[in-house]
């Protein structure tokens, strides 16, 4: 469990050294919450003794970020379970496992219950149309994608897809401003 102070604990160092000496698989679990000792991976690596850095951080061990919000914590646990199972002889040849947790968000059908949604993806926003189409594929009912040059009257939402090219077309800033009015 990678958090501030982990590598200052003699018991934790004993545990990691024994795992490495015994050629045991390792799953790195990084704390995300700064109030709980979380921090950037580079900072946590800097706390690790130099002799242990290569076998811990330079090997392709699975890395799971530990998130504390309920649904995301379940995802973290699911990723840890998958990483551990993939280290066992029964699943060592697999690249991934279809693990499902009852009630998880990924297993639920996404719908728009209140009213139909018309999502406008401006052609001035590179990548927005492709993302809108992907959303429409996973939300089979209640979502229509519009991609006209100007926002249609029927549009209930505007998709703003942020990437390196987002503001490359001057029209987009004006369209966003109009959508917010």
TIMI-795844 format. One record per residue: residue in three letters; x, y negated, z of N, C-alpha, C, O in turn. Coordinates in steps of 0.1 Angstrom, whole numbers, plus 5000, padded with zeros to 4 digits. Layout:
N
AlaXYZXYZXYZXYZ ...
END
This chain:
181
Unk500950125000500050005000500949885000501549845010 Unk501049814989501949704987501349574993500349524987 Unk501849535004501449405010502649345017503649415019 Unk502549215020503649145026504049225039503149255047 Unk505249245041505749315053505849465052506449525061 Unk505249525042505349675041506749725041507049825049 Unk507649665034508949715033509849675045511049705046 Unk509249595055509949565067509749665078510349665088 Unk508749755075508349855085509249985083509350035072 Unk509950025094510850135093510050265089510450355082 Unk508850275095507950395092507550395077507550505071 Unk507250285072506850275058508050305049507950385039 Unk509250255052510450295045510750445046511150505036 Unk510550495057510750645059509850725050510150815044 Unk508550675049507550745041507850735026507850835019 Unk508250615022508550605007509850675004509950734993 Unk510850675012512050745010511850895009512350965000 Unk511050945018510651095018509951125005510151234999 Unk509051045001508251064989509151074977509051164968 Unk510150974976511050974965511951094965512251154955 Unk512451124977513451244978512751374975513351464969 Unk511451384978510751504975510051504961509351594958 Unk510451404953509851394939508351394939507651454931 Unk507751334949506351324950505851214942506451104941 Unk504651224935504151114927503651004936503351024948 Unk503750884931503450764939502350694931502350674919 Unk501350644939500350544933500550414941500450414953 Unk500950314934501150184940499750114942499050094932 Unk499450074954498150004956498549864961499149854972 Unk498249764953498649624956497549554963496449534957 Unk497749504974496749414981496549284973497549224969 Unk495349244971495049124963494749004972495048894967 Unk494249024983493848914992495048855000495648925008 Unk495448734997496548675004496448665019497348675026 Unk495148655024494948655038495148795045495248805057 Unk495248895036495549035041496949085038497149205038 Unk497748995033499149025030499349045015500449085011 Unk498349015007498549024992499348914986499548814992 Unk499848944975500648844968501048904954500749014951 Unk501748824946502248864933503148984935503948994944 Unk503149074925503949194925505449154926506249224933 Unk505849054920507249014920507648974934508849004938 Unk506848904942507148874956507248994964508049004973 Unk506349094962506349214970507549294967508149364976 Unk507949294954509149364950510349304957511249374961 Unk510449174958511549104964511749144979512849134984 Unk510649184985510749234999511349375000511749415011 Unk511349444990511749584990513249594989513949514982 Unk513849684997515349694996515749724982515149794975 Unk516849654978517349664964517549804959517249834948 Unk518049894968518250034964516950104961516950204953 Unk515850064966514550124964513750064952512750124948 Unk514149944948513349874938513249954925512149974920 Unk514350004919514250074906513350204907512450214899 Unk513450294917512550404917511150374920510250454918 Unk510850264926509450224930508850144919507750164914 Unk509550034914508949934905509349954891508649904882 Unk510450024888510850044874510350174867510650194856 Unk509750254875509150384870507650344867507050254873 Unk507150424858505750394853504750454863503850534859 Unk504850424876503850474886502550394883502550284879 Unk501350464885500150394884500050284894500450294906 Unk499550164890499350054899497850014900497249994889 Unk497350014912495949974914495849854923496549854933 Unk495149754918494949634927493849664936492749704932 Unk494049644949493049664959492149544961492649434965 Unk490949554957489949444958488949474969488549594971 Unk488549374977487749394988486249374986485449404995 Unk485849314975484449294973483849434970484449514962 Unk482649464975482149604975482249674962482849784961 Unk481649624951481649694938483049704933483449814927 Unk483949604935485249614930486149704939487049774934 Unk485849714952486549804961486249954956487150034957 Unk485049974952484650114947485450144934485950254932 Unk485650044926486450064914487950084918488550174912 Unk488450014928489850044932489950184937490950254934 Unk488950234945489050364950488950474939489650574939 Unk488150444929487950534918489250544910489650654906 Unk489950424908491250434901492350504909493150574903 Unk492350494922493250564931492950714930493950794928 Unk491750754931491350894930491750954916492351064916 Unk491550874906491950924892493450944891493951044886 Unk494150844896495650844896496150964903497051034899 Unk495550994915496051114923495651244916496451334916 Unk494451254911494051374904494951404892495251514889 Unk495351294884496151314873497551364876498251404867 Unk497951354889499251414893499151554897500151624900 Unk497951614897497851754901497951844889497751794878 Unk498351964891498552054880497352074871497452094859 Unk496152074877494952094870494651984859493952004849 Unk495151864862494851754853496051684847495951574841 Unk497251744849498451674845498551644830499251554826 Unk497851724822497951704808496851604803496851564791 Unk496051554811495051454808495551314808496451284816 Unk495051224800495451084800494551004810494950904816 Unk493351044811492350984820491251084823491151184817 Unk490451044833489451134838488151054838488050944842 Unk487051114834485751054835485151054849484151134851 Unk485650984858485150984872483950884873484050774868 Unk482950934879481750854881481350844896481350944903 Unk481050724901480550714915479050674914478750584907 Unk478250744921476850714921476550564925477150514935 Unk475750494917475450364920476450254914476150134916 Unk477550304908478450204903477950124891477050174884 Unk478350004889477849914879478049974865477149954857 Unk479150044863479350094849478350204845478150224833 Unk477650264855476750364852475350304850474350384847 Unk475150174851473850114850473650054837474549994831 Unk472450064832472049994819471849844822471149814831 Unk472549764814472349624816471249574807471149604795 Unk470349494813469149434806468949294811469449254821 Unk468149224803467649094807466149104809465449104800 Unk465849114822464449144826463549024824462349034820 Unk463948904828463048794829462548744815461348724813 Unk463448724805462948674792464048714782465248734786 Unk463748714770464748744759465848634759465548514762 Unk467048674757468148584757468648574742468948674736 Unk468848454738469448424725470848364728470948244733 Unk471848434725473248394729473848334716474048404706 Unk474248204717474848144705476348154706476948104716 Unk476948204696478448214695478848124684478748164672 Unk479448014687479747914677480947964668481848024673 Unk480847944655481947984646483247904649484247934645 Unk483047794656484147704660484947764672485947714676 Unk484447874678485047934689485648074685484848174686 Unk486948084681487448214676487248324686487648314698 Unk486748434682486548554690485248564697484848664702 Unk484448454697483148444704482148544698481448614705 Unk482048544685481048624678481348774681480348844683 Unk482648814680482948954682482548994697482049104699 Unk482848904706482448934720480948944722480449024729 Unk480248844716478848844717478248974711477249024717 Unk478749014700478249144694478549264703477649354704 Unk479649264710479949364719478949364731478449474735 Unk478649244736477649234746476249284742475549354749 Unk475949254729474649294724474649454723473549514725 Unk475749514720475849654719475549724733474949834733 Unk476049664743475949724757474649684764474249744774 Unk473949584759472649534764471649554753471349464746 Unk471149674752470349714740469049634739468449624728 Unk468549584750467249514748467349374755468049354765 Unk466749274748466649144754467749054750467748934755 Unk468749084742469849004738469948994723470049094716 Unk469848874718470048844704471148754702471348654710 Unk472048774692473148694690472948604678472448644667 Unk473148474680473148374669474548324667475248294676 Unk474848304654476248244651476248144640477148134632 Unk475148064640475047954630476047844634476647834645 Unk476347754624477247644626476847554638477647494645 Unk475547534639475047454650474147534659473547644654 Unk473947494671473147574681471747574676471147474674 Unk471147694674469747704670468847664682469247674694 Unk467647614679466647574689466347684699466047664710 Unk466347804693466047924701467047964711466848054719 Unk468247914710469447954719469147924733468747814737 Unk469248024742469048004756470347994763470447934774 Unk471448044757472848034763473848014752473648054740 Unk474947954755476047944746477248024752477548004764 Unk477848104744479048184749480248094746480548054734 Unk481048074756482348004754483448104757483648144769 Unk484148154747485148254748486448184749486948114740 Unk487148204761488448134763489548224759489748334764 Unk490448164750491648234746492648124741492348004742 Unk493748164736494748074732494247984720494747864719 Unk493348024713492847954701491447884704490847824695 Unk491047884716489647824719489447684714488447654708 Unk490447604716490247454713490847424700491147304698 Unk491147514691491747484678490847424669491347354659 Unk489547424671488547364662487947244670487347264681 Unk488047124665487647004672486147004675485646944684 Unk485347074667483947074668483447144681482447114687 Unk484347234687483847314698483647224711482647244718 Unk484547134713484347044725483046974725482346964735 Unk482746924713481446854711480246944713479246914719 Unk480347064708479347164710479147204724477947224729 Unk480147224731480047254746479447144753478547164762 Unk479847024750479146904757477646894754476946874763 Unk477346924741475846924738475147034745474047014750 Unk475747154746475147264753474847234768473947284774 Unk475747154774475647124788474647024791474247004803 Unk474146944781473146844783471746894784470846814786 
END
